[in-house]
Amino acid sequence: MLRVHFTSDDVARVRVAAGPDHLWEIANSFQGLFRDADAVSFGPWRRLVRPRLGGPADRLLAGLLPGRGYFPDFLTPAAGGHDDLTTALDTVLRAPRTALRDDLTLLAASPYRRRPLPDLARALADGDPGALRRLGAALHGYHGRALAPYWRAIRGQIDADLATRARAVLAGGADGLLASFDPVLRWRPPVLEADYPVDHEVRLEGRGLLLQPSFFCTRRPVTLAFPTPDWTPVLVYPIHHTPGWLSGGSPRATELGALLGRTRAAILEDVVTGRTTGELAARFGISGAAASQHTAVLRRAGLLLSVRRSRYVVHTITPAGLTLLEAGPRSPAP
């Protein structure tokens, strides 16, 4: 059982990460890659990704990320919210030598470990720059083959979960948010409980809590074995998956694309939760100027609203846009 103990200050400081964390998705997906659980959600993804793996880099990851049980905390630094892959990997490569040594010692003693530590483990524990670069390249390569092709779909699934959490906050504040995770997380004030493979007590003591949604986290949440005392503790929770996520895009989006154009239809769906021009450009792989042009067309049609906030322009869907999105295009009456 996992028990997270809150003070009144902690309840006020609870927050949800604004998107997926690359490092947690790497760790959770790799651990689940060779299991057969949740076949409906992950079976097609496994069948596509498994043939792409092999070689020394993936064997290195297999030695560090066993199929179950403990994996080194330094692979998922407690800061959380790593939305940029390069920055996330840089955080791993700058892990203190004491953290590297302690985490690898724990991994060596794990009862769930089914294979020897990788040959590079001793060099990693010593903080050898060359070993760390090889680890970074292995993580980057795995992400490119297993996650990057599906990142937009992963992000869309997590955005849908975040919209649910936002509604829970509007309806019930922090208590409503914490209660919205039931049954995966059970809010029994002042304790948040969850099923866990070992008994683990976490006392927040005024530091607050970051709730990190994860696409590849399954059944029960995950937290660091030994969180850094001066950072906000992170609790990674599984989201609900929409069947057929791998195919990319709902029939509604496809039909709307025929009416508006695929990019504008996707933008209209995406701004339901609010997006800046820069975020739209990054998410759809287009220039900032192109994103501005698409939003201008949708704005003139009355489908979205653009509001300047400090240095950014935030785009949100209008009631007319939401009606169009929910209804989808209809065939003309005979």
N, C-alpha and C positions, 0 to 999 in steps of 0.2 A: 504493500500500500504506500502511495505517495501522499504526504500531507504537507501543504504549504500554509504556514501560519502568518496571518495578516495582523497588523495593528491598524488603527484608524488612519494613520498617515499612509500606510501601504495601500489601502483601499482607494484613497484619493490619487495615488500615483500609479495605479495600474494602467497599462496602455497596450494596444495591439499594434504590431509591426505593420507598416503600410504596404507590404508586399512580400513575396517569397525571398528567402535567404539562400543564395547560391550554395554556400557551404553546407547548410543543413540538407538541402535537396541532394547534393552530391552524396553525403554520408547516408542519408535515409534510403535513397534509391539504390545505391550500391549494395547495402545490406539486404535489401529486399529483392535484388535482381535474380538470385538463385533459389529463392523460395517459391512455393506454389500458392501461397495465401493470396486472398483477394484476386482470384483469377479473372473475375468479371471486369474489374477496374484496370488491372495491370498485366493480364495475360498477353494481350496483343502487343503491348509495349515491350515486354520481355522477349517475345518471339522476334521482334525487330532488332532489339539491341544486343542480345547475347551473341549473335554471329559477328558483330562488329568488334568484339573484345578479344584480347589475347596479347601476348608479348610481355616483356619485362615490366613495363609501366603498370599494366593492369594487375600483374602478379604482385607488384609492390602494394597496390591499393588493397588487394585481397588479403594480404598479410596484416594490414592496418585496420581493415574494416571487416571483421568476421560477420558471419550471417546473423548472429545474435549476440547479445551481451555487450560488454563494455567495448568502446572504441576510444582512442585518445581524445581528450578534451581539446587539445590544441588544434585539432582539425576543424572545430566549430567554436571559435573564440566567443566569449560570453557577451561581447558588445552587441551582437545580433544585428538584424536589419541590413545585411550585406546585399544591396541591390545591384552593385557593380562588381562583376566577376574579377576584374583586375585588382581592385582595391581589396576584395575579399581574400584573394590568394596572397596578396602582399602581407595581409595581417597574419596569415598562417606562417609565412616565411620569416616573419619577425618575432615569432614566439620566443620567449626567454628560454635559455638553455635549461634552467631548473624545471620549467614546465615540460619540455621535451623529455628530459630524463625521467621525471616522476611519472608522466603519463605512459611512457613505453614500459617502465617497470611494472605498472599496474596491468598493462595489456599482457605482458609476459606471464603474469600470475593468474589471468582470467581463467576460470574453469570451463568457459564456453569456447575457448580458442581451439580450433581443430587443425591448425597448421602452424609450423614454426614461424617465428618472426622473420620478416624479410632480411636479406643479407645487409641491406642498407640501414637496419635499425640502429646498430652501434654508432654509425657515423651521424645519423639523425640525432641520437641522444647526446652526442658531443657538439651538436650545432654546426656541423661541417657545412660550409656554404654550398659546395658542390652537391652534397646529398639533398639539401633543402631545395636546390634548383631542380633536381630530378623529381622530387616530390611535387613541386609546383607544376612541372610539365606533365606529370601523370594526372594530377587533378584537372588541369586545363584540358588535356586530351580526352579524358573520360567525359567531361562536361560537353565538349564539342560533339561527341558521338552519341551520347545517351540522353542529353537534356536539351541542348541548344536547338535541335530540330523541332522540339515540341514546346519550347519555352512560352510561346504566345498562348497556347492552349493551357499550359500550367498556370500562367499568370491570370488568364481569364477565369479559371476555376477558383483561384484564391481571391480574385476581385469579387466574385459572387459571395464568397464566405464573408469578406470584409463588409459588404453591403448589409448582410444579415446582422453582423456585430454592430454596425452603425445604427441600425434600427433599434437594436436592443438597448443601446446607450440612450437614444432619444426617448424611449419609452420608460426606462427604469434606472438610468444613471449607471454608476459603477456596479451596484448590486444587480441590476438587470443584465449588464454585460456578463458578469461572472456566472449568473444563473443560466445564460443562454448556451453554455457549453455542455449542459446536461444531455446525455448521461456519461459522456467521456470524462468530463470534469464535474464534480458535484460540489456545489457551493453550500457549505454549512457554516455560516458566519461564526467565528472569524477564520475558518479553516477551509481550504480548497483541497478536495480529496480526489484521488484517481487510482485505478488499478495499476499496479506496478510490479515488476518481477521480484523486487526486494523492498524491505521496509526502508523508507527514505524520508527524513524530516527536513524541511527547509523553513527556516525562520527568516522572514524578510527584514525585520528590525528597522523599518523606515526606509529601506532602499527601493521599495516599489517592486513591480513585476512587469516584465515585457512578455506578452503572449505572442508567440511566433507561429503563424499558420504554416503548415508544411503539406505539400501535395503528396509526397511519398512517405510521410509518417502514417502508420496504420494502427488502428485499434486502440492504442493507448498513447499517452503523451511521452515525451522524452525531455530530460533535463541534464545539465552537466553534472558529472559525479562530484566535482569539487569546484564550484563557481568561485571566481575571483572576488575577494571580499569587497573591493572598492567599485565593482560594477553592478549594475542592476541585474538581478537573476533573470534568466530566460527560461520559459517553459514552452516547449514546442508541442503543438497540438495537431491532430489529424483533421483534415477538412472532409466534407462530404463530396463525393465524386459523381459527376453526371455521366451516365453510361454513354459510350461512344465518343468520349472526349478526344480520342486519338485521331478521329476523322477530321477534326478541325472545323468548327463552325456548325451552327444549327441550321435546320431548313429555313427558319425565319430569316436568318442573316443572308442565306443564299438567295432567297426570293427578293429581299430588300436590295441586295446587290444588283439584281437585274434592273431595278428601278432607279437607284441612285448612283450606281457604280460601286464596285466592291470596296474600295478604300473608304469612300464616304459612308457607306452603310456600316462598315466596321467602326469608323470613328463615332458615328451616331450611337452605336451600341456601347462603345467604350466610355463615352462622356456621361453615362448615367450616374457614375460616382464622382464626376468632376475630374478634368484633366487640364494641365497647362499645355501650351503649344509645344514646348520642348518635350514634354512627356509623350505627346501624340507622335511627334517626329521620331523619337527613339523607339517607341513601341511598334511602329509600322514601317520602320526602316526608310523613312522619307526625309527630305530636307525640311528645315524650319519654314522656308518660304512655301513649300508645297503644302505643309500642314496648315499654314495660315490661309492659303488659297481655298483648301477644302472646307475649313471652318467658316470662311467668309460666305461661301455658297450656301452652306447649311444655315448660317445665321440669316442671310437674306430671305431664305425660304421659311423662316420662322421656326426652325426645328431645333436650334440650340441658341443659348445665350452666352455672350462673352463679357466677362467682368474683369477689369484690371485690379490686381491685388499686389501692391508694392511694385516689384520689378516684373511680375508675371501677369499673364492673361489666363484666367481660368474659364474653361468652357463647360457648361452644364446643359443637359437636355431640357427643352421646354415641354409643357403639357402636350402641345401639338406633336412634338417629336416623339414623346413617349406613347401617345396614342397610335402614331404610325408604326412605331417599333412593336407594340403589343399586337396590333391588328395584322400587320404584314400587308403586302400588296394583294388586292383582290382582283379576281378576273372581272372584266366589265359585264354588266347585266346584258342579257340578250335583247 
